[in-house]
Amino acid sequence: MITNPSEAAITMNHLNELRARYSVVESDLAKNERAKKMELAGLRSVADEIQAELQAYQKENFTMSLTEVLPVLHELKRADKLRVLQFLVIELAAEEGVTLLEAGKSYPVWTPFNSFSAAKVLLETLEADKNLQNV
């Protein structure tokens, strides 16, 4: 607690010094932040370039012909073969633009239960077929 003008002046000077230091630190922080953002952008750019080079390398060096793939597939366990099959179906569906059924999602399914009009049509068709056989 300030009790006299001298303490108030000292406190005011101290407060002004703190504000000045705060301003300097804030300015340095902003400069450092900009520098770090620029450094991060540079690192992202380099990482993107490396990833593109790696993908190009993998395409060139990790491709296998069908004659190389078939023996490897033959040696797989049943579960792994099913995973390969699932992967290929998903890939083909994506290329064809076909949407596959999703797990956990419900889909409408037609059932003849309580479908009296369908039963009537079926009965009429059976009767017509029976009449044709009797003729």
N, CA, C and O of each residue as an XYZ file, in Angstrom:
540
protein
N       0.837     -1.170      0.000
C       0.000      0.000      0.000
C       0.884      1.234      0.000
O       1.852      1.312      0.756
N       0.551      2.199     -0.847
C       1.330      3.439     -0.992
C       0.863      4.409      0.090
O      -0.330      4.654      0.268
N       1.875      4.964      0.823
C       1.516      5.842      1.945
C       1.961      7.278      1.761
O       1.508      8.148      2.504
N       2.838      7.566      0.793
C       3.274      8.964      0.604
C       3.588      9.231     -0.862
O       3.703      8.293     -1.651
N       3.728     10.511     -1.238
C       3.980     10.876     -2.634
C       5.280     10.295     -3.173
O       5.369     10.003     -4.366
N       6.261     10.127     -2.348
C       7.528      9.583     -2.808
C       7.345      8.120     -3.250
O       7.846      7.713     -4.298
N       6.637      7.356     -2.452
C       6.361      5.967     -2.816
C       5.501      5.903     -4.088
O       5.666      5.015     -4.924
N       4.593      6.854     -4.208
C       3.734      6.891     -5.398
C       4.564      7.155     -6.637
O       4.335      6.531     -7.674
N       5.538      8.078     -6.556
C       6.398      8.399     -7.688
C       7.256      7.189     -8.061
O       7.423      6.878     -9.241
N       7.800      6.506     -7.042
C       8.623      5.331     -7.294
C       7.779      4.232     -7.956
O       8.201      3.578     -8.910
N       6.593      4.064     -7.418
C       5.697      3.049     -7.963
C       5.314      3.388     -9.394
O       5.243      2.506    -10.250
N       5.063      4.689     -9.656
C       4.709      5.117    -11.009
C       5.867      4.885    -11.968
O       5.655      4.429    -13.092
N       7.088      5.192    -11.542
C       8.261      4.944    -12.366
C       8.419      3.439    -12.641
O       8.706      3.016    -13.761
N       8.225      2.666    -11.596
C       8.326      1.218    -11.742
C       7.268      0.702    -12.721
O       7.550     -0.152    -13.561
N       6.060      1.228    -12.603
C       4.975      0.835    -13.510
C       5.316      1.207    -14.943
O       5.096      0.407    -15.852
N       5.846      2.399    -15.163
C       6.232      2.833    -16.512
C       7.343      1.948    -17.085
O       7.338      1.620    -18.271
N       8.296      1.567    -16.227
C       9.366      0.673    -16.668
C       8.789     -0.687    -17.072
O       9.169     -1.261    -18.092
N       7.872     -1.183    -16.255
C       7.228     -2.456    -16.578
C       6.470     -2.383    -17.898
O       6.523     -3.311    -18.705
N       5.768     -1.280    -18.112
C       5.027     -1.109    -19.366
C       5.980     -1.056    -20.553
O       5.698     -1.644    -21.597
N       7.090     -0.368    -20.408
C       8.070     -0.275    -21.488
C       8.657     -1.653    -21.785
O       8.771     -2.045    -22.947
N       9.035     -2.396    -20.725
C       9.574     -3.734    -20.936
C       8.528     -4.655    -21.570
O       8.844     -5.467    -22.439
N       7.296     -4.515    -21.124
C       6.201     -5.311    -21.696
C       6.072     -5.033    -23.186
O       5.911     -5.956    -23.985
N       6.142     -3.766    -23.555
C       6.035     -3.375    -24.960
C       7.177     -3.977    -25.778
O       6.955     -4.461    -26.888
N       8.406     -3.949    -25.234
C       9.557     -4.505    -25.928
C       9.395     -6.023    -26.077
O       9.619     -6.580    -27.152
N       9.007     -6.670    -24.996
C       8.828     -8.126    -25.033
C       7.723     -8.493    -26.025
O       7.847     -9.454    -26.784
N       6.647     -7.715    -26.006
C       5.536     -7.969    -26.928
C       5.993     -7.809    -28.375
O       5.624     -8.609    -29.235
N       6.791     -6.785    -28.646
C       7.314     -6.555    -29.988
C       8.242     -7.699    -30.411
O       8.152     -8.202    -31.531
N       9.143     -8.104    -29.492
C      10.043     -9.226    -29.792
C       9.254    -10.505    -30.049
O       9.580    -11.283    -30.946
N       8.222    -10.707    -29.256
C       7.391    -11.896    -29.421
C       6.722    -11.892    -30.793
O       6.674    -12.922    -31.464
N       6.209    -10.741    -31.209
C       5.569    -10.642    -32.522
C       6.580    -10.922    -33.629
O       6.269    -11.613    -34.599
N       7.809    -10.377    -33.479
C       8.851    -10.628    -34.475
C       9.205    -12.118    -34.500
O       9.316    -12.728    -35.564
N       9.377    -12.679    -33.318
C       9.704    -14.104    -33.237
C       8.574    -14.953    -33.807
O       8.815    -15.956    -34.479
N       7.344    -14.542    -33.533
C       6.200    -15.282    -34.048
C       6.192    -15.267    -35.573
O       5.974    -16.295    -36.213
N       6.433    -14.090    -36.146
C       6.496    -14.001    -37.612
C       7.628    -14.859    -38.157
O       7.463    -15.558    -39.157
N       8.773    -14.802    -37.496
C       9.924    -15.598    -37.939
C       9.609    -17.092    -37.834
O       9.945    -17.863    -38.732
N       8.969    -17.494    -36.747
C       8.624    -18.908    -36.571
C       7.588    -19.345    -37.605
O       7.654    -20.456    -38.131
N       6.637    -18.464    -37.890
C       5.637    -18.793    -38.910
C       6.301    -18.956    -40.276
O       5.958    -19.860    -41.039
N       7.251    -18.076    -40.574
C       7.965    -18.173    -41.848
C       8.795    -19.461    -41.881
O       8.859    -20.147    -42.901
N       9.427    -19.772    -40.751
C      10.224    -20.993    -40.675
C       9.328    -22.222    -40.851
O       9.696    -23.163    -41.554
N       8.147    -22.213    -40.211
C       7.209    -23.321    -40.356
C       6.739    -23.461    -41.802
O       6.637    -24.571    -42.325
N       6.455    -22.330    -42.441
C       6.022    -22.374    -43.837
C       7.121    -22.969    -44.712
O       6.846    -23.758    -45.616
N       8.358    -22.587    -44.438
C       9.485    -23.143    -45.179
C       9.618    -24.635    -44.952
O       9.857    -25.396    -45.890
N       9.460    -25.056    -43.690
C       9.545    -26.479    -43.375
C       8.421    -27.259    -44.047
O       8.640    -28.362    -44.546
N       7.205    -26.681    -44.061
C       6.091    -27.346    -44.742
C       6.381    -27.509    -46.217
O       6.103    -28.553    -46.807
N       6.943    -26.468    -46.809
C       7.267    -26.516    -48.229
C       8.296    -27.608    -48.517
O       8.158    -28.373    -49.472
N       9.318    -27.667    -47.683
C      10.350    -28.694    -47.849
C       9.744    -30.081    -47.643
O      10.053    -31.011    -48.388
N       8.881    -30.221    -46.636
C       8.240    -31.514    -46.371
C       7.371    -31.934    -47.552
O       7.365    -33.105    -47.933
N       6.638    -30.987    -48.130
C       5.810    -31.299    -49.301
C       6.663    -31.761    -50.476
O       6.304    -32.706    -51.178
N       7.802    -31.083    -50.688
C       8.703    -31.469    -51.767
C       9.260    -32.876    -51.542
O       9.328    -33.680    -52.471
N       9.657    -33.163    -50.297
C      10.206    -34.474    -49.971
C       9.140    -35.550    -50.160
O       9.422    -36.625    -50.689
N       7.922    -35.255    -49.727
C       6.840    -36.225    -49.890
C       6.568    -36.499    -51.366
O       6.354    -37.649    -51.750
N       6.573    -35.461    -52.192
C       6.357    -35.653    -53.626
C       7.472    -36.499    -54.234
O       7.211    -37.388    -55.043
N       8.716    -36.219    -53.841
C       9.846    -37.011    -54.339
C       9.733    -38.466    -53.894
O      10.003    -39.382    -54.672
N       9.330    -38.677    -52.634
C       9.190    -40.035    -52.113
C       8.089    -40.789    -52.859
O       8.262    -41.960    -53.196
N       6.969    -40.132    -53.117
C       5.889    -40.779    -53.860
C       6.335    -41.134    -55.275
O       6.020    -42.213    -55.775
N       7.065    -40.230    -55.917
C       7.564    -40.517    -57.257
C       8.535    -41.708    -57.219
O       8.489    -42.581    -58.086
N       9.399    -41.735    -56.221
C      10.339    -42.848    -56.077
C       9.592    -44.160    -55.859
O       9.915    -45.179    -56.470
N       8.589    -44.123    -54.983
C       7.827    -45.335    -54.697
C       7.102    -45.829    -55.943
O       7.037    -47.034    -56.189
N       6.558    -44.908    -56.727
C       5.873    -45.310    -57.953
C       6.833    -45.995    -58.908
O       6.489    -46.992    -59.542
N       8.041    -45.455    -59.006
C       9.018    -46.005    -59.936
C       9.624    -47.317    -59.443
O       9.882    -48.225    -60.233
N       9.849    -47.410    -58.122
C      10.628    -48.528    -57.604
C       9.833    -49.594    -56.858
O      10.349    -50.684    -56.608
N       8.612    -49.302    -56.506
C       7.838    -50.267    -55.742
C       6.651    -50.810    -56.512
O       5.686    -51.280    -55.909
N       6.705    -50.755    -57.800
C       5.642    -51.356    -58.589
C       6.007    -52.808    -58.848
O       7.171    -53.154    -59.046
N       4.987    -53.639    -58.840
C       5.212    -55.068    -59.077
C       4.313    -55.497    -60.229
O       3.194    -55.008    -60.382
N       4.814    -56.396    -61.014
C       3.992    -56.934    -62.091
C       3.055    -57.986    -61.507
O       3.242    -58.449    -60.382
N       2.054    -58.350    -62.284
C       1.097    -59.348    -61.833
C       1.788    -60.671    -61.531
O       1.412    -61.368    -60.588
N       2.783    -61.016    -62.315
C       3.498    -62.279    -62.079
C       4.287    -62.237    -60.769
O       4.569    -63.284    -60.186
N       4.645    -61.041    -60.303
C       5.330    -60.917    -59.015
C       4.329    -60.899    -57.862
O       4.623    -61.385    -56.770
N       3.151    -60.339    -58.107
C       2.155    -60.183    -57.048
C       1.460    -61.510    -56.724
O       1.231    -61.825    -55.556
N       1.132    -62.275    -57.747
C       0.360    -63.503    -57.530
C       1.006    -64.480    -56.546
O       0.307    -64.975    -55.662
N       2.296    -64.783    -56.651
C       2.893    -65.692    -55.658
C       2.842    -65.117    -54.234
O       2.666    -65.860    -53.268
N       2.995    -63.809    -54.113
C       2.928    -63.178    -52.791
C       1.514    -63.320    -52.230
O       1.343    -63.639    -51.054
N       0.504    -63.085    -53.063
C      -0.884    -63.231    -52.629
C      -1.191    -64.673    -52.240
O      -1.928    -64.930    -51.288
N      -0.622    -65.596    -52.981
C      -0.847    -67.024    -52.710
C      -0.355    -67.405    -51.315
O      -0.955    -68.260    -50.663
N       0.715    -66.791    -50.856
C       1.307    -67.113    -49.558
C       0.587    -66.452    -48.385
O       0.848    -66.806    -47.235
N      -0.309    -65.505    -48.645
C      -0.995    -64.798    -47.561
C      -1.945    -65.715    -46.814
O      -2.444    -66.702    -47.354
N      -2.186    -65.359    -45.540
C      -3.197    -66.058    -44.758
C      -4.575    -65.655    -45.279
O      -4.720    -64.645    -45.966
N      -5.579    -66.456    -44.943
C      -6.932    -66.231    -45.433
C      -7.435    -64.820    -45.087
O      -8.005    -64.144    -45.942
N      -7.230    -64.379    -43.854
C      -7.697    -63.059    -43.425
C      -7.040    -61.950    -44.252
O      -7.696    -60.981    -44.635
N      -5.749    -62.100    -44.522
C      -5.043    -61.094    -45.320
C      -5.533    -61.095    -46.767
O      -5.621    -60.042    -47.399
N      -5.851    -62.282    -47.285
C      -6.403    -62.357    -48.644
C      -7.744    -61.622    -48.717
O      -8.034    -60.930    -49.693
N      -8.551    -61.786    -47.671
C      -9.832    -61.071    -47.638
C      -9.625    -59.558    -47.560
O     -10.382    -58.797    -48.161
N      -8.610    -59.125    -46.826
C      -8.307    -57.687    -46.757
C      -7.864    -57.154    -48.122
O      -8.246    -56.053    -48.519
N      -7.063    -57.936    -48.829
C      -6.642    -57.542    -50.178
C      -7.858    -57.446    -51.088
O      -7.987    -56.500    -51.865
N      -8.743    -58.423    -50.990
C      -9.958    -58.425    -51.791
C     -10.815    -57.203    -51.469
O     -11.321    -56.541    -52.375
N     -10.976    -56.908    -50.189
C     -11.747    -55.742    -49.776
C     -11.114    -54.460    -50.323
O     -11.813    -53.582    -50.829
N      -9.791    -54.361    -50.218
C      -9.080    -53.188    -50.734
C      -9.338    -53.013    -52.233
O      -9.619    -51.908    -52.697
N      -9.238    -54.113    -52.984
C      -9.439    -54.032    -54.432
C     -10.871    -53.648    -54.784
O     -11.091    -52.865    -55.709
N     -11.842    -54.186    -54.061
C     -13.249    -53.838    -54.324
C     -13.480    -52.358    -54.060
O     -14.145    -51.685    -54.847
N     -12.942    -51.847    -52.963
C     -13.101    -50.427    -52.633
C     -12.430    -49.563    -53.697
O     -12.999    -48.559    -54.126
N     -11.229    -49.942    -54.123
C     -10.520    -49.192    -55.161
C     -11.310    -49.171    -56.470
O     -11.465    -48.117    -57.087
N     -11.808    -50.333    -56.891
C     -12.577    -50.411    -58.134
C     -13.870    -49.613    -58.036
O     -14.256    -48.931    -58.985
N     -14.531    -49.697    -56.901
C     -15.776    -48.943    -56.709
C     -15.503    -47.448    -56.777
O     -16.276    -46.698    -57.374
N     -14.411    -47.018    -56.171
C     -14.062    -45.594    -56.200
C     -13.762    -45.142    -57.629
O     -14.176    -44.058    -58.039
N     -13.046    -45.971    -58.382
C     -12.738    -45.632    -59.777
C     -14.002    -45.564    -60.630
O     -14.093    -44.747    -61.546
N     -14.968    -46.417    -60.332
C     -16.214    -46.458    -61.103
C     -17.246    -45.457    -60.590
O     -18.277    -45.243    -61.227
N     -16.967    -44.845    -59.438
C     -17.914    -43.893    -58.876
C     -19.099    -44.557    -58.195
O     -20.156    -43.948    -58.038
N     -18.918    -45.806    -57.793
C     -19.982    -46.554    -57.126
C     -19.850    -46.362    -55.623
O     -18.755    -46.477    -55.071
N     -20.972    -46.068    -54.958
C     -20.934    -45.954    -53.503
C     -21.260    -47.304    -52.888
O     -22.244    -47.945    -53.260
N     -20.443    -47.725    -51.960
C     -20.618    -49.014    -51.299
C     -21.440    -48.843    -50.031
O     -21.615    -47.731    -49.532
N     -21.935    -49.947    -49.526
C     -22.666    -49.916    -48.264
C     -21.698    -49.569    -47.146
O     -20.554    -50.021    -47.131
N     -22.178    -48.757    -46.207
C     -21.343    -48.348    -45.091
C     -21.777    -49.087    -43.834
O     -22.966    -49.303    -43.604
N     -20.802    -49.469    -43.029
C     -21.097    -50.167    -41.776
C     -21.834    -49.238    -40.831
O     -21.503    -48.058    -40.716
N     -22.841    -49.784    -40.154
C     -23.571    -49.001    -39.168
C     -24.671    -48.143    -39.741
O     -25.430    -47.537    -38.984
N     -24.784    -48.072    -41.046
C     -25.814    -47.262    -41.682
C     -26.981    -48.171    -42.058
O     -26.773    -49.323    -42.440
N     -28.206    -47.658    -41.953
C     -29.358    -48.492    -42.300
C     -29.815    -48.183    -43.719
O     -29.742    -47.046    -44.187
N     -30.281    -49.217    -44.379
C     -30.728    -49.115    -45.767
C     -32.122    -49.739    -45.884
O     -32.411    -50.728    -45.211
N     -32.983    -49.174    -46.729
C     -34.320    -49.756    -46.891
C     -34.237    -51.078    -47.658
O     -33.499    -51.204    -48.635
N     -34.999    -52.039    -47.199
C     -35.055    -53.351    -47.843
C     -36.519    -53.692    -48.046
O     -37.313    -53.607    -47.109
N     -36.885    -54.080    -49.268
C     -38.268    -54.433    -49.543
C     -38.550    -55.820    -49.007
O     -37.720    -56.722    -49.120
N     -39.710    -55.985    -48.431
C     -40.132    -57.286    -47.936
C     -41.594    -57.509    -48.335
O     -42.370    -56.553    -48.372
N     -41.977    -58.733    -48.628
C     -43.374    -58.993    -48.999
C     -44.309    -59.012    -47.796
O     -45.522    -59.136    -47.970
N     -43.781    -58.895    -46.586
C     -44.604    -58.916    -45.382
C     -45.599    -57.754    -45.415
O     -45.211    -56.598    -45.588
N     -46.883    -58.073    -45.247
C     -47.985    -57.092    -45.282
C     -48.089    -56.383    -46.626
O     -48.625    -55.277    -46.697
N     -47.593    -56.991    -47.680
C     -47.716    -56.404    -49.008
C     -48.817    -57.152    -49.759
O     -48.543    -58.042    -50.563
N     -50.054    -56.778    -49.484
C     -51.207    -57.501    -50.014
C     -51.365    -57.308    -51.520
O     -51.821    -58.215    -52.217
N     -50.992    -56.140    -52.022
C     -51.103    -55.932    -53.463
C     -50.120    -56.821    -54.214
O     -50.431    -57.322    -55.295
N     -48.931    -57.018    -53.641
C     -47.955    -57.910    -54.272
C     -48.457    -59.351    -54.234
O     -48.291    -60.098    -55.198
N     -49.067    -59.733    -53.125
C     -49.626    -61.083    -53.019
C     -50.737    -61.289    -54.046
O     -50.841    -62.363    -54.638
N     -51.562    -60.274    -54.259
C     -52.653    -60.360    -55.239
C     -52.098    -60.546    -56.648
O     -52.591    -61.377    -57.411
N     -51.065    -59.764    -56.990
C     -50.443    -59.868    -58.314
C     -49.837    -61.250    -58.498
O     -49.979    -61.850    -59.563
N     -49.166    -61.759    -57.479
C     -48.568    -63.082    -57.556
C     -49.643    -64.157    -57.743
O     -49.480    -65.064    -58.559
N     -50.728    -64.055    -56.993
C     -51.823    -65.013    -57.117
C     -52.439    -64.969    -58.510
O     -52.722    -66.010    -59.103
N     -52.647    -63.760    -59.032
C     -53.210    -63.621    -60.384
C     -52.277    -64.219    -61.427
O     -52.731    -64.860    -62.375
N     -50.984    -64.012    -61.255
C     -50.004    -64.558    -62.192
C     -50.006    -66.084    -62.128
O     -49.953    -66.748    -63.164
N     -50.065    -66.634    -60.936
C     -50.107    -68.095    -60.790
C     -51.389    -68.685    -61.387
O     -51.353    -69.741    -62.019
N     -52.511    -68.007    -61.189
C     -53.765    -68.479    -61.750
C     -53.740    -68.412    -63.282
O     -54.222    -69.320    -63.959
N     -53.172    -67.325    -63.816
C     -53.071    -67.196    -65.276
C     -52.176    -68.300    -65.831
O     -52.477    -68.882    -66.873
N     -51.088    -68.586    -65.143
C     -50.179    -69.643    -65.583
C     -50.889    -71.008    -65.511
O     -50.723    -71.850    -66.394
N     -51.662    -71.207    -64.469
C     -52.411    -72.460    -64.309
C     -53.439    -72.624    -65.415
O     -53.631    -73.722    -65.938
N     -54.104    -71.520    -65.769
C     -55.100    -71.560    -66.852
C     -54.447    -71.852    -68.190
O     -55.011    -72.556    -69.027
N     -53.233    -71.295    -68.390
C     -52.533    -71.568    -69.658
C     -52.129    -73.039    -69.760
O     -52.150    -73.615    -70.848
N     -51.772    -73.634    -68.658
C     -51.361    -75.040    -68.650
C     -52.567    -75.961    -68.890
O     -52.413    -77.043    -69.456
N     -53.753    -75.542    -68.468
C     -54.959    -76.342    -68.633
C     -55.527    -76.255    -70.040
O     -56.343    -77.088    -70.434
N     -55.111    -75.274    -70.781
C     -55.687    -75.093    -72.118
C     -55.100    -76.046    -73.101
O     -55.472    -76.030    -74.274
